[in-house]
Amino acid sequence: MREYPVKEIAPNSFFSKIVYLEPPVRISGLSDQTENSLLESSYPDKSFVLTVPEIPFTRELSKTLEKWSFISVVSDGVPRKEYTRNAPASKTEDGSIKDLFQQSDIDKVEKAEKFYSGFLYFVEDLFVRVNVSDELDFKTITEKIRDMLEYIKEDRRFLMRVLKNIENAPGKSYLASHSVRSTILSIIIGTYLKLPNHRLIELGVAALLHEIGMLKLPSQIYMSKRSLNEQEKKAIVSHPIFGYSMLKSFNFPLAISLAALEHHERENGSGYPRQLSGEKIGLYSKIIAVACSYEALGAKRPHKEAKDGYTGMLELLKNEGKQYDDTIVRALVLSLSIYPIGLYVLLSNGKKGQVVDVNPENPRFPIVQIFGEFTPDGKIKTAQTAQDDITIVRPLTRLEIES
């Protein structure tokens, strides 16, 4: 692991590997290869993670480190001017390696990755400011949500591929990561429901801040790997009330404040903090409930493994106990398909592929890019899956794709 003087790191560099404040504690009895694999796949909290490959090493971060007299950081990676995605690759007939994606797709995915990383950094900084300086500016957040809305309208498919293939932020940053992903999903649902622009922006602000009450709780409670005691459970249940009070104190619109209060309410009255049901729950709250539940199913947490998008979608579709509004669940499915955009899949013809778009006529049969098959002009072949043609057999893990 190499040491990098903070002053020598170019602002906004993208490291190819995780950057730590100090070297992670080594795990005895493991080979270097196995240990590095474990470190990279799980981001264990054995050292303070400063940034991951998708997030730039900003000038602000350098200033903060220097302010606290940290003169160097460590990483197994190298800093680069631009973020470089490790795209899956396949061997051609002559044995050479060929990228699985068209250059135009790579450019759009990298653009989406930069947008996502920039937005995530904005939210992380926003949450720090709330905690440290008690600052929360409605106008600034609204402008950022407006940017998000425009980006989703322009390149939703590629942003969804990024959500599928970028790891959630580790450690305490999980709240920011969860909030950003839930915001994207909420806006996509709201767009399908044909909400007007001003309401989509309001929905986006509400989704971005729906968990802000968590910042009032010690992180060791909501990031705990153990079962919570009764007092800690009560603290968790109180976070919607904290969020509502915070947003009201900053003069946010009532609809946004209520969304923070109600996002854990459920259609059958089993939610909290007020056990509301049905029409007593606001529309924004219903949308955020579905979006953040789906996001949570696909996210790795200290106490659980992530589910793939297909498994998460099926679990949400079951709607056990009728927790969610059927209209909202349907909107999510029709927006993303049962096999969500970005999912790697095994096809009935034995080929591997990636879901790249939805089929609005039938969410069970999305459009798939087939790896290893090309059109006469050299482009990667795209197929519309269908009942009587090529179908999806099952989702694939990233390891299966890269093997």
C-alpha positions as CSV (number, residue, x, y, z in Angstrom):
1,M,0.0,0.0,0.0
2,R,1.5,3.3,-1.1
3,E,1.6,6.6,0.8
4,Y,0.6,9.8,-0.9
5,P,1.4,13.3,0.5
6,V,-1.9,15.2,0.5
7,K,-0.2,18.3,-1.0
8,E,0.9,16.4,-4.1
9,I,-2.5,14.9,-4.9
10,A,-4.1,16.9,-7.8
11,P,-7.5,18.3,-6.9
12,N,-10.5,16.1,-8.0
13,S,-8.3,13.1,-8.8
14,F,-10.0,9.8,-9.0
15,F,-8.1,7.0,-7.3
16,S,-8.3,3.6,-8.9
17,K,-8.6,2.0,-5.4
18,I,-10.0,2.9,-2.0
19,V,-8.1,5.7,-0.2
20,Y,-7.6,5.4,3.5
21,L,-6.5,7.8,6.2
22,E,-4.1,5.1,7.4
23,P,-3.4,1.5,6.3
24,P,-6.2,-1.0,7.2
25,V,-5.5,-3.4,9.9
26,R,-4.2,-6.6,8.3
27,I,-5.9,-9.9,8.8
28,S,-3.6,-12.6,9.9
29,G,-3.6,-16.0,8.2
30,L,-4.8,-14.8,4.8
31,S,-2.8,-14.5,1.6
32,D,-2.3,-10.9,0.3
33,Q,-4.6,-11.6,-2.7
34,T,-7.4,-13.0,-0.5
35,E,-7.0,-10.2,2.1
36,N,-7.1,-7.4,-0.6
37,S,-10.1,-9.0,-2.2
38,L,-11.9,-9.0,1.2
39,L,-10.9,-5.4,1.8
40,E,-12.1,-4.2,-1.6
41,S,-15.4,-6.1,-1.6
42,S,-16.6,-5.3,1.9
43,Y,-14.9,-2.0,2.8
44,P,-14.5,-3.2,6.5
45,D,-14.3,-0.5,9.0
46,K,-10.7,-1.3,10.0
47,S,-9.5,2.1,8.9
48,F,-11.1,5.4,8.0
49,V,-12.1,5.3,4.3
50,L,-11.7,8.7,2.8
51,T,-12.9,8.1,-0.7
52,V,-13.7,5.3,-3.2
53,P,-12.9,5.1,-6.9
54,E,-16.2,6.7,-8.0
55,I,-15.7,9.8,-5.8
56,P,-13.1,12.4,-6.5
57,F,-10.4,13.4,-4.0
58,T,-11.5,17.1,-3.8
59,R,-9.7,20.2,-2.9
60,E,-12.0,20.6,0.1
61,L,-11.0,17.2,1.4
62,S,-7.3,18.1,1.1
63,K,-7.9,21.3,3.0
64,T,-9.7,19.4,5.7
65,L,-6.9,16.9,6.1
66,E,-4.3,19.6,6.2
67,K,-6.4,21.5,8.8
68,W,-6.2,18.5,11.1
69,S,-2.5,17.9,10.4
70,F,-2.9,14.8,8.3
71,I,-0.1,15.1,5.8
72,S,-0.6,11.9,3.8
73,V,-3.1,9.1,2.9
74,V,-2.6,5.6,1.7
75,S,-4.0,3.5,-1.2
76,D,-3.3,0.5,-3.3
77,G,-4.5,2.6,-6.3
78,V,-3.2,5.5,-8.3
79,P,-4.7,8.9,-8.8
80,R,-6.0,9.7,-12.3
81,K,-7.4,12.9,-13.9
82,E,-10.6,11.1,-15.0
83,Y,-12.6,8.3,-13.4
84,T,-11.9,5.1,-15.3
85,R,-14.5,2.4,-15.0
86,N,-13.3,-1.2,-15.0
87,A,-15.7,-2.4,-17.7
88,P,-16.2,-6.1,-18.1
89,A,-14.4,-7.5,-21.1
90,S,-14.6,-10.6,-23.3
91,K,-12.2,-12.4,-25.6
92,T,-12.7,-12.2,-29.4
93,E,-12.0,-15.2,-31.7
94,D,-8.4,-14.2,-32.1
95,G,-7.9,-14.1,-28.3
96,S,-7.7,-10.4,-27.9
97,I,-9.7,-8.5,-25.3
98,K,-12.7,-6.5,-26.4
99,D,-14.9,-4.2,-24.3
100,L,-18.4,-5.3,-23.9
101,F,-19.8,-1.9,-24.4
102,Q,-19.9,0.5,-27.4
103,Q,-17.7,3.6,-27.0
104,S,-20.9,5.8,-27.2
105,D,-22.3,3.8,-24.3
106,I,-19.1,4.0,-22.3
107,D,-19.0,7.8,-22.8
108,K,-22.6,8.0,-21.5
109,V,-22.0,5.7,-18.6
110,E,-18.9,7.6,-17.6
111,K,-20.9,10.9,-17.8
112,A,-23.6,9.3,-15.6
113,E,-20.9,8.1,-13.1
114,K,-19.5,11.6,-12.9
115,F,-22.9,13.1,-12.4
116,Y,-23.8,10.6,-9.7
117,S,-20.4,11.1,-7.9
118,G,-20.8,14.8,-8.0
119,F,-24.3,14.7,-6.6
120,L,-23.3,12.2,-3.9
121,Y,-20.4,14.5,-2.8
122,F,-23.0,17.4,-2.7
123,V,-25.2,15.4,-0.3
124,E,-22.3,14.2,1.9
125,D,-21.2,17.8,2.2
126,L,-24.9,18.9,2.9
127,F,-25.2,16.4,5.7
128,V,-21.9,17.5,7.2
129,R,-23.1,21.1,7.2
130,V,-26.3,20.2,8.9
131,N,-24.5,18.4,11.6
132,V,-21.7,20.9,12.1
133,S,-23.1,24.3,11.2
134,D,-26.8,23.7,11.4
135,E,-27.2,24.8,7.8
136,L,-29.9,23.7,5.3
137,D,-30.7,25.9,2.4
138,F,-33.9,25.1,0.5
139,K,-33.0,27.1,-2.6
140,T,-29.6,25.4,-3.1
141,I,-31.2,21.9,-2.7
142,T,-34.0,22.8,-5.1
143,E,-31.5,23.8,-7.8
144,K,-29.6,20.5,-7.4
145,I,-32.8,18.6,-7.6
146,R,-33.7,20.5,-10.8
147,D,-30.4,19.4,-12.2
148,M,-31.2,15.8,-11.2
149,L,-34.6,16.0,-12.9
150,E,-33.1,17.2,-16.2
151,Y,-30.4,14.5,-16.1
152,I,-33.0,11.8,-15.5
153,K,-35.1,13.0,-18.4
154,E,-32.0,13.0,-20.6
155,D,-30.1,9.9,-19.6
156,R,-32.2,7.8,-17.2
157,R,-31.1,4.5,-18.7
158,F,-27.4,5.2,-18.1
159,L,-27.9,6.6,-14.6
160,M,-29.7,3.4,-13.7
161,R,-26.8,1.3,-15.0
162,V,-24.6,3.3,-12.7
163,L,-26.8,2.7,-9.7
164,K,-26.6,-1.0,-10.4
165,N,-22.9,-1.2,-10.8
166,I,-21.4,1.3,-8.4
167,E,-21.0,0.1,-4.8
168,N,-22.9,1.9,-2.1
169,A,-20.8,4.4,-0.2
170,P,-19.2,2.7,2.9
171,G,-19.6,3.4,6.5
172,K,-21.2,6.5,7.7
173,S,-21.7,7.7,4.1
174,Y,-24.4,5.1,3.6
175,L,-27.1,7.7,4.5
176,A,-26.0,10.0,1.7
177,S,-25.8,7.1,-0.7
178,H,-29.2,5.8,0.3
179,S,-30.7,9.3,0.0
180,V,-29.3,9.9,-3.5
181,R,-30.4,6.5,-4.8
182,S,-33.9,6.9,-3.3
183,T,-34.2,10.4,-4.8
184,I,-33.4,9.0,-8.3
185,L,-35.9,6.2,-7.9
186,S,-38.6,8.5,-6.5
187,I,-38.2,11.0,-9.4
188,I,-38.4,8.1,-11.9
189,I,-41.6,6.9,-10.2
190,G,-43.0,10.4,-10.1
191,T,-42.2,10.9,-13.8
192,Y,-44.1,7.7,-14.7
193,L,-47.1,9.0,-12.7
194,K,-46.9,12.2,-14.8
195,L,-46.4,14.6,-11.9
196,P,-45.8,18.1,-13.2
197,N,-42.3,19.5,-13.0
198,H,-42.8,21.6,-9.9
199,R,-44.1,18.6,-8.0
200,L,-41.3,16.4,-9.2
201,I,-38.8,18.9,-7.8
202,E,-40.7,19.0,-4.5
203,L,-40.8,15.2,-4.5
204,G,-37.0,15.1,-5.2
205,V,-36.2,17.5,-2.3
206,A,-38.4,15.4,0.0
207,A,-36.7,12.2,-1.1
208,L,-33.3,13.6,-0.6
209,L,-34.0,14.7,2.9
210,H,-36.4,11.9,4.0
211,E,-33.8,10.4,6.4
212,I,-32.3,13.7,7.7
213,G,-33.6,12.9,11.1
214,M,-31.1,10.1,11.3
215,L,-28.4,12.7,11.7
216,K,-29.7,13.4,15.2
217,L,-28.9,9.8,16.2
218,P,-25.5,8.2,16.9
219,S,-24.2,6.4,13.8
220,Q,-23.4,3.3,15.8
221,I,-27.1,2.8,16.2
222,Y,-28.2,2.8,12.6
223,M,-25.0,1.1,11.4
224,S,-25.1,-1.5,14.1
225,K,-24.2,-5.2,13.2
226,R,-26.0,-6.4,16.3
227,S,-29.6,-6.5,17.4
228,L,-30.7,-3.2,18.9
229,N,-32.0,-3.0,22.5
230,E,-35.4,-1.4,23.2
231,Q,-34.0,2.0,23.9
232,E,-32.1,2.0,20.6
233,K,-35.2,0.8,18.7
234,K,-37.2,3.7,20.1
235,A,-34.5,6.1,19.0
236,I,-34.7,4.7,15.4
237,V,-38.5,5.0,15.4
238,S,-38.1,8.7,16.4
239,H,-36.0,9.7,13.4
240,P,-39.0,10.7,11.2
241,I,-40.2,13.1,14.0
242,F,-36.7,14.6,14.2
243,G,-36.6,15.0,10.4
244,Y,-40.0,16.7,10.4
245,S,-39.0,19.1,13.2
246,M,-35.7,20.0,11.4
247,L,-37.3,20.7,8.1
248,K,-40.0,22.8,9.7
249,S,-37.4,24.8,11.6
250,F,-35.7,25.6,8.3
251,N,-39.1,26.7,6.8
252,F,-39.3,23.9,4.2
253,P,-42.8,23.5,2.6
254,L,-45.2,21.4,4.6
255,A,-45.5,18.7,2.0
256,I,-41.8,18.1,2.1
257,S,-41.7,18.1,5.9
258,L,-44.6,15.7,6.1
259,A,-42.8,13.3,3.7
260,A,-39.9,13.1,6.1
261,L,-42.5,12.4,8.9
262,E,-44.5,9.8,7.0
263,H,-42.0,7.8,4.8
264,H,-42.1,4.8,7.2
265,E,-45.9,4.8,7.4
266,R,-47.5,1.8,5.6
267,E,-50.8,1.3,3.7
268,N,-52.0,-1.3,6.3
269,G,-51.3,0.9,9.3
270,S,-48.3,-1.1,10.4
271,G,-45.7,1.7,10.0
272,Y,-44.5,4.5,12.3
273,P,-44.5,7.0,13.9
274,R,-48.3,7.6,13.7
275,Q,-49.6,4.3,12.3
276,L,-51.3,6.1,9.4
277,S,-53.0,4.0,6.7
278,G,-54.3,4.4,3.1
279,E,-55.3,7.9,2.0
280,K,-54.1,9.4,5.3
281,I,-50.5,9.0,3.9
282,G,-49.3,11.7,1.5
283,L,-48.4,10.9,-2.1
284,Y,-44.7,11.9,-1.7
285,S,-44.5,9.6,1.4
286,K,-46.0,6.7,-0.5
287,I,-43.5,7.1,-3.4
288,I,-40.5,7.5,-1.1
289,A,-41.6,4.4,0.9
290,V,-41.5,2.3,-2.2
291,A,-38.3,3.9,-3.6
292,C,-36.3,3.7,-0.4
293,S,-37.5,0.1,0.4
294,Y,-36.4,-1.1,-3.0
295,E,-33.1,0.7,-2.7
296,A,-32.5,-0.8,0.8
297,L,-33.2,-4.3,-0.6
298,G,-30.4,-3.9,-3.1
299,A,-27.9,-2.3,-0.7
300,K,-25.3,-4.0,1.4
301,R,-25.7,-3.1,5.1
302,P,-23.6,-4.2,8.2
303,H,-26.4,-6.6,9.2
304,K,-27.4,-8.0,5.7
305,E,-26.2,-8.8,2.2
306,A,-27.6,-7.0,-0.8
307,K,-30.2,-8.6,-3.0
308,D,-29.9,-8.4,-6.8
309,G,-32.4,-6.0,-8.6
310,Y,-34.6,-8.9,-9.8
311,T,-34.9,-10.5,-6.3
312,G,-35.6,-7.1,-4.7
313,M,-38.3,-6.3,-7.3
314,L,-40.0,-9.6,-6.7
315,E,-39.9,-9.1,-3.0
316,L,-41.5,-5.7,-3.4
317,L,-44.1,-7.1,-5.8
318,K,-45.2,-9.6,-3.2
319,N,-46.3,-6.5,-1.1
320,E,-46.7,-8.8,1.9
321,G,-49.4,-7.5,4.2
322,K,-50.2,-4.8,1.6
323,Q,-47.6,-2.4,3.0
324,Y,-47.3,-0.3,-0.1
325,D,-49.6,1.4,-2.5
326,D,-50.2,-0.9,-5.5
327,T,-50.2,2.0,-7.9
328,I,-46.7,3.1,-6.7
329,V,-45.3,-0.4,-6.9
330,R,-46.7,-0.8,-10.4
331,A,-45.1,2.5,-11.4
332,L,-41.7,1.3,-10.1
333,V,-42.0,-2.0,-12.0
334,L,-43.1,-0.4,-15.3
335,S,-40.4,2.2,-15.0
336,L,-37.5,-0.3,-14.3
337,S,-39.0,-3.6,-15.4
338,I,-38.9,-6.7,-13.2
339,Y,-35.4,-7.2,-14.5
340,P,-34.1,-3.7,-13.7
341,I,-31.8,-1.7,-16.0
342,G,-28.2,-2.5,-15.3
343,L,-28.8,-6.1,-14.2
344,Y,-26.5,-8.7,-15.7
345,V,-28.5,-11.7,-16.9
346,L,-28.1,-15.2,-18.3
347,L,-30.2,-15.6,-21.5
348,S,-32.0,-18.7,-22.8
349,N,-29.6,-19.0,-25.7
350,G,-26.7,-19.4,-23.2
351,K,-25.3,-15.9,-23.7
352,K,-24.7,-13.3,-21.1
353,G,-26.0,-9.8,-21.3
354,Q,-27.1,-6.6,-19.5
355,V,-30.6,-5.1,-19.3
356,V,-30.3,-1.7,-21.0
357,D,-33.9,-0.6,-21.3
358,V,-37.5,-1.4,-20.3
359,N,-40.3,-2.8,-22.4
360,P,-43.3,-0.5,-21.6
361,E,-45.6,-3.2,-23.0
362,N,-44.4,-5.9,-20.7
363,P,-42.1,-5.4,-17.7
364,R,-41.1,-9.1,-17.8
365,F,-39.3,-8.8,-21.1
366,P,-36.9,-5.9,-21.1
367,I,-34.3,-5.0,-23.8
368,V,-30.9,-6.7,-23.3
369,Q,-27.5,-6.0,-24.7
370,I,-26.0,-9.5,-25.6
371,F,-22.3,-9.8,-24.8
372,G,-20.3,-11.5,-27.6
373,E,-22.8,-10.9,-30.4
374,F,-22.4,-8.1,-32.9
375,T,-24.4,-6.6,-35.7
376,P,-22.8,-6.5,-39.2
377,D,-21.5,-2.9,-38.6
378,G,-19.7,-4.0,-35.4
379,K,-22.1,-2.8,-32.8
380,I,-23.1,-5.0,-29.8
381,K,-26.3,-6.8,-30.5
382,T,-29.4,-5.7,-28.6
383,A,-32.4,-7.9,-28.3
384,Q,-36.0,-7.5,-27.2
385,T,-36.6,-10.5,-24.9
386,A,-40.0,-12.2,-25.5
387,Q,-42.1,-15.1,-24.4
388,D,-41.5,-17.1,-27.6
389,D,-38.0,-15.9,-28.3
390,I,-34.9,-15.1,-26.2
391,T,-35.8,-15.0,-22.5
392,I,-34.0,-14.2,-19.3
393,V,-33.1,-17.3,-17.3
394,R,-31.7,-15.7,-14.2
395,P,-29.6,-12.8,-12.9
396,L,-25.8,-13.1,-12.9
397,T,-23.3,-11.8,-10.3
398,R,-20.5,-9.5,-11.3
399,L,-18.1,-12.4,-10.7
400,E,-20.0,-14.6,-13.2
401,I,-19.8,-11.8,-15.8
402,E,-16.1,-11.2,-15.4
403,S,-15.2,-14.9,-15.4
